[in-house]
Amino acid sequence: MGNIRSDSIKKVAHELLEAYPKEFKNDDFQHNKQKVAELTDVKSIVNRNRIAGYITRILSPRQRKTISVFDDEQSDI
């Protein structure tokens, strides 16, 4: 199970990505954290880090494994 992020964190992150798409790096949380601090007026360090972490997660090129529920033999049923 993953972390649950509030709608406000997601909203700010998506707005920043739409407004400044070239400012953020895909695997660099520290860089994204600095850019969030520069581009917003978020006072809370915790919220700044959550926004930067969410942006980093959105941009990360990780490929998630998909697990098949059924084997090939059972799917013929």
N, C-alpha and C positions, 0 to 999 in steps of 0.2 A: 504494500500500500504506500502511496506517496503522500507528500505534504498537501494539506488543503490550504489554498491561498484565498484570501478574501477578494471580492469583486473589485474593490478599490485598488488593490495591488495590481490585478490584471488589467484594469482599465488604464491606469497610469502607464504601465509598461507598454501596452499596445499603442497608446497615444504617443509615447516617446519614439517607438519604433516607426510609426507612420510619419512623424514630424522630422526625425533625424535618423534616417535609415543607415547612413554611412558612419555614424559616430560610434557604433557599438561593435565589439569584436565577438566572434562566436565562442571562443573557449577561454576568454580572459575575464574572470570575475572582478579582479582588482581594477582593471581598466573601466569596466562597465560601472563599477561602484563610483569611481571618480566622475564619470560622465553623468550619472544620475544626480550626483551632488551638484555639479555645475549647471545642469539644465533644469533642475527643479528647485523648489523651495521647501523640500521635505525636511522637517526639523528633527524627526525621530531617526536615529541611527539604525534602529531595528527595521523600520519600514524602508529606509533607503537600501539596506542590504537585501531585504526581501524582494524589492523591485529589481535590483541588479541581478539577483539570483534567478528570478523568473525570466528576465531578458536573456541571461546566459543560457538557461535551459531551453528557451524557445529557439535560440540560434544554434544550439549545439548540433553537430551532424551525427550524433549517435544513432546507430540503427538498433532498434529494439527487436529482440527475438519474438517471433510469434509462435505460440505453442498450439498445435492442432489438438483439438479435443478428441477427434476420432482418428483412428488409424485408417489407412487406405483399404484394408480388408473390411472394416466395419461400415465404411461409407457406401458400400454397394447395397445395403439393406433398404 
